[in-house]
Amino acid sequence: MALSTGGAAQACSDLPNICEQQRLHWEQMNDIGAAREAINREEMERNVTLPLQPSAPPYDPMQERLNQAVGILQLVTLSAEKVDQLTKDPRFQRYQNGGWDFFQDKNNAAPGEYCAAFFWKKDGFVRVSGPGGDYQGALLTFWGKDIPRPEKVQKIKATLSQSSGPPQTVQVFNYTQPGEPYGAISFTVPTIEMALDAMKDVESFDVSIKGKSVAKVEWHSGLAARNQLRECVNARTKK
């Protein structure tokens, strides 16, 4: 999969979904903190401190799927006895065998926008997504416990090795999904068409930073996933 080497990964505005998630999270935290301080100052005169209840965050389809994946990973690590009890859980079957989810990764997204295909197997997570808003390219995103977890979106260099083709070292976006224990890295692809055309039925990926592997995953059923993702993207021309 040919990656963007610079131009598409220069500004946060190129990735509205990532940056919007972070902006909303930071603004919510700042607003809650400011409001809490104002209420506490007002109530100090009466020697009373009231807790402020934050409003529920907007629904995030990617967050829901990561929560499910991380939840089953945590259960699997409990004990062999617990694992035996999980064998009939559909989430455990996904953990063992891997599989795809398809969705639009933004609330109220227009047809053909923010299309996403997310593959998860054991501790490997990868998503192909795009386009969205002003960004007309695609993203190849990985999550992992060894990926850095910055407080804010940052640009770093990472190397993507695939089962076919030479390794590619490019500038990527490194961020943390609010509330998640794993860091994320997004590689940019010039167009969604290039990303779709490059998808193989079976493909393995290894993401490394400064020579250290931080995420590995191998997907299957990639051609069926490509077709379903393309169907979502093609809805843009039907509006």
Wavefront OBJ file of the C-alpha trace (Angstrom):
o trace
v 0.000 0.000 0.000
v 1.641 3.237 -1.154
v 1.765 5.785 1.667
v 1.839 9.563 1.587
v 5.344 10.772 2.308
v 4.703 14.333 3.403
v 2.146 16.571 1.761
v -0.970 14.796 2.998
v 0.309 14.627 6.560
v 1.230 18.228 7.258
v -1.717 19.649 9.179
v -4.308 18.472 11.634
v -7.036 19.789 9.341
v -6.147 17.009 6.891
v -7.534 14.499 9.372
v -10.765 16.061 10.630
v -12.049 12.961 12.392
v -8.913 12.382 14.469
v -8.493 16.015 15.313
v -12.172 16.588 15.997
v -12.187 13.715 18.489
v -9.179 15.178 20.271
v -10.528 18.740 20.162
v -13.902 17.724 21.622
v -12.182 15.691 24.336
v -9.829 18.515 25.331
v -12.595 21.156 25.200
v -14.886 18.984 27.282
v -12.181 18.467 29.900
v -11.328 22.175 29.930
v -14.979 23.220 30.151
v -15.629 20.761 32.971
v -12.590 22.009 34.882
v -13.482 25.677 34.422
v -17.091 25.124 35.417
v -16.088 23.082 38.450
v -13.756 25.844 39.638
v -16.434 28.514 39.175
v -19.019 26.496 41.125
v -16.550 25.698 43.881
v -15.609 29.369 44.262
v -19.276 30.325 44.470
v -20.087 27.616 46.992
v -17.022 28.156 49.170
v -18.798 31.064 50.838
v -21.397 28.579 52.065
v -18.701 26.009 52.826
v -20.198 23.621 50.259
v -18.493 22.053 47.245
v -20.747 20.584 44.572
v -19.504 17.973 42.077
v -20.106 18.773 38.433
v -21.541 15.954 36.344
v -20.112 16.050 32.805
v -22.537 15.587 29.939
v -22.380 12.271 28.098
v -19.839 12.347 25.227
v -21.157 11.856 21.686
v -21.380 8.286 20.411
v -18.115 7.144 18.824
v -18.384 3.937 16.723
v -14.616 3.380 16.715
v -14.467 3.789 20.497
v -17.202 1.178 20.945
v -15.323 -1.402 18.895
v -12.043 -0.748 20.672
v -13.809 -1.087 24.028
v -15.149 -4.494 23.001
v -11.744 -5.661 21.770
v -9.827 -4.435 24.803
v -12.479 -5.886 27.121
v -12.090 -9.410 25.761
v -8.286 -9.091 25.790
v -8.441 -8.275 29.492
v -10.736 -11.230 30.175
v -8.464 -13.606 28.275
v -5.533 -12.669 30.509
v -7.406 -13.533 33.725
v -6.879 -17.293 33.833
v -7.225 -20.492 31.848
v -10.467 -21.284 33.689
v -11.997 -17.991 32.641
v -10.924 -18.536 29.031
v -12.758 -21.875 29.016
v -15.925 -20.040 30.011
v -15.463 -17.536 27.184
v -15.303 -19.988 24.304
v -18.989 -19.475 23.449
v -18.750 -15.678 23.592
v -18.890 -14.174 20.039
v -16.233 -11.688 21.076
v -13.913 -14.558 21.960
v -14.463 -16.091 18.523
v -13.444 -12.754 17.008
v -10.390 -12.724 19.259
v -9.382 -16.207 18.122
v -10.236 -16.071 14.424
v -10.235 -12.381 13.552
v -12.881 -10.507 11.610
v -14.057 -7.232 10.137
v -16.479 -4.479 11.185
v -17.807 -1.863 8.766
v -19.206 1.525 9.781
v -19.039 5.276 9.214
v -16.642 6.679 11.757
v -18.472 9.911 12.516
v -21.929 10.754 13.762
v -24.300 11.982 11.037
v -21.706 11.370 8.314
v -22.897 12.019 4.768
v -23.152 9.023 2.407
v -19.691 7.931 1.318
v -17.856 9.859 4.052
v -15.753 8.458 6.921
v -16.193 4.890 5.644
v -14.225 2.470 7.808
v -13.272 -1.211 7.811
v -11.809 -2.389 11.123
v -10.035 -5.751 11.533
v -9.231 -7.241 14.925
v -7.501 -10.494 15.861
v -5.980 -11.141 19.288
v -3.789 -8.104 20.044
v -3.692 -6.858 16.441
v -5.878 -3.949 15.356
v -5.983 -2.199 11.969
v -8.468 0.077 10.232
v -8.721 1.299 6.645
v -10.806 4.470 6.429
v -11.595 7.614 4.468
v -12.305 10.014 2.962
v -13.932 12.605 5.236
v -14.577 16.331 5.198
v -11.872 18.183 3.288
v -9.532 15.201 3.474
v -9.932 13.118 0.308
v -7.280 10.534 1.090
v -7.375 7.381 3.194
v -5.929 6.311 6.522
v -4.327 3.071 7.609
v -4.514 3.083 11.413
v -3.000 0.691 13.960
v -3.507 0.384 17.717
v -1.175 -1.341 20.169
v -0.019 -1.375 23.784
v 3.540 -0.510 22.684
v 2.524 2.491 20.554
v 3.265 5.823 22.306
v 0.262 7.457 24.012
v 0.729 11.228 23.670
v -1.641 13.681 25.346
v -2.060 15.490 22.025
v -1.845 14.437 18.398
v 1.798 14.444 17.321
v 3.720 13.748 14.124
v 6.476 11.152 14.310
v 8.328 8.885 11.891
v 7.319 5.238 11.688
v 8.108 2.338 9.376
v 5.448 0.109 7.852
v 6.545 -3.353 6.713
v 4.088 -5.481 4.751
v 4.158 -9.063 3.519
v 4.684 -7.656 0.005
v 6.828 -4.690 -0.994
v 9.728 -2.938 0.732
v 9.350 -1.211 4.143
v 8.212 2.425 4.000
v 9.346 5.023 6.541
v 7.112 8.092 6.584
v 5.707 10.762 8.849
v 2.599 9.580 10.683
v 0.027 10.834 13.160
v 0.402 9.399 16.660
v -2.480 9.943 19.077
v -4.491 8.402 21.893
v -8.178 7.588 21.558
v -9.831 9.215 24.618
v -10.260 6.654 27.382
v -8.267 3.902 25.638
v -5.167 2.174 27.050
v -3.603 1.797 23.581
v -1.858 4.367 21.443
v -2.678 4.749 17.747
v -0.687 5.476 14.596
v -2.287 6.627 11.333
v -0.490 6.314 8.006
v -1.928 8.468 5.232
v -2.623 7.114 1.747
v -3.004 9.636 -1.121
v -6.483 8.431 -2.196
v -9.056 5.947 -0.974
v -8.947 4.324 -4.425
v -5.228 3.576 -3.988
v -5.925 2.051 -0.585
v -8.735 -0.126 -1.934
v -6.762 -1.283 -4.975
v -3.848 -2.306 -2.751
v -5.894 -4.456 -0.359
v -5.015 -8.152 -0.603
v -7.024 -11.076 0.697
v -4.316 -11.954 3.238
v -1.874 -9.259 4.351
v 0.445 -8.870 7.324
v 1.727 -5.608 8.771
v 4.487 -4.671 11.185
v 4.762 -1.096 12.460
v 8.054 -0.006 14.002
v 9.455 3.170 15.535
v 13.236 3.638 15.556
v 13.684 -0.044 14.773
v 11.371 -1.308 17.536
v 8.188 -3.132 16.561
v 5.138 -1.540 18.208
v 2.223 -3.212 16.388
v 1.654 -6.363 14.339
v -1.462 -7.724 12.675
v -2.366 -10.063 9.840
v -5.779 -9.834 8.230
v -7.748 -12.315 6.157
v -10.815 -11.884 3.920
v -9.334 -8.616 2.696
v -10.982 -8.768 -0.739
v -14.473 -9.099 0.731
v -13.657 -6.207 3.088
v -12.416 -4.140 0.154
v -15.672 -4.685 -1.720
v -17.806 -3.655 1.236
v -15.665 -0.596 1.929
v -15.822 0.387 -1.746
v -19.617 0.111 -1.647
v -19.683 2.602 1.214
v -17.307 5.018 -0.556
v -19.235 4.801 -3.841
v -22.329 6.143 -2.109
v -20.812 9.614 -2.599
v -21.652 9.497 -6.300
v -25.266 8.507 -5.624
v -26.219 11.629 -3.685
l 1 2 3 4 5 6 7 8 9 10 11 12 13 14 15 16 17 18 19 20 21 22 23 24 25 26 27 28 29 30 31 32 33 34 35 36 37 38 39 40 41 42 43 44 45 46 47 48 49 50 51 52 53 54 55 56 57 58 59 60 61 62 63 64 65 66 67 68 69 70 71 72 73 74 75 76 77 78 79 80 81 82 83 84 85 86 87 88 89 90 91 92 93 94 95 96 97 98 99 100 101 102 103 104 105 106 107 108 109 110 111 112 113 114 115 116 117 118 119 120 121 122 123 124 125 126 127 128 129 130 131 132 133 134 135 136 137 138 139 140 141 142 143 144 145 146 147 148 149 150 151 152 153 154 155 156 157 158 159 160 161 162 163 164 165 166 167 168 169 170 171 172 173 174 175 176 177 178 179 180 181 182 183 184 185 186 187 188 189 190 191 192 193 194 195 196 197 198 199 200 201 202 203 204 205 206 207 208 209 210 211 212 213 214 215 216 217 218 219 220 221 222 223 224 225 226 227 228 229 230 231 232 233 234 235 236 237 238 239
